[in-house]
Amino acid sequence: AKPLELTVEQRRAVRALDVQGTLAIDKVVKNGMVANGVQAKAILENGAFLLKEAQAGFFGGNVDASGTRIDLAPALPAWNLKAKLDAVDIAQALSSMSGSAPIVGKITGGLDLAGAGVEWAALKKALTGKGAVTLKEGALTTADIGGKVLGAVSQGLRAAGKASAAAALAGTGGKTELRDLIASFTVKDGALAFSRALSFDAPFGGASLGGKIGLGGELGLTGTVNVPKSVLQGVTGPAGLTAPPNLAVPIALGGTLTQPSVSVDAEKAVAGLVTGAVREKVKQVRENVQGRAREEAKRGLEDVLKGLGK
């Protein structure tokens, strides 16, 4: 029998139980998930196990699983996990579960998930629910998104005839800082689908991405990176272009978290940048012409007045 799959006799016996009490467990380990110092108040009634209160240490942070319910009556127990995460080290969690940590940082937020059984291969296809989390001190360790974005903008400028545009600026050692990442999502069909755009700040600007991340790490995200003037002028300055306050650069992330691919629509972004620079140049020329016309009119009026005074 599969783990946690109960026999008919066991299910009948569980349904007949009516028990409540407290639990204190030093360590719980399952499928790479490790909880320490578990303290809980629980009720078992009519085959359903309810955690009225439940707290534990969880990968360097804490988890509160109060309200979590497990129905032991079905052959494959069904469960509804309600979890509040506080400063959980996502790198530790990912390393423990899969052996690698493409994302690092401290995660805080809430999860409300439903499934049956504990075998991940089957569970990830049927898992449903929702969540909202923030990530502090975070980073994607497998790709330098900023380097890709600025490098593509530089290449686009050179292709548009701005041969003196700066080459790609120094990257961040193959990783992307994720400052104050915010994500709200639903879980369905084996993926996290973002109900609001996933957003984060980075040294190269702010990103806003929509789409999905598969529970196996598959990436299907599209959106924009808004590159601020302070960063952009390092690329546009050598090309003689005045950097705008910010430049929206369309990007797409594919592949997987461990091997991501970054696609940048630099042509579209650069077209707007060059057009904006032309508009700025025309504006400056117009202002210069108007300024000279005003000066000439002023001098003409002064000459007329001098003539009248003679």
Order of alpha helices (4+ residues) and beta strands (2+ residues): alpha-beta-beta-beta-beta-beta-beta-alpha-beta-alpha-beta-alpha-beta-beta-beta-beta-alpha-beta-beta-alpha
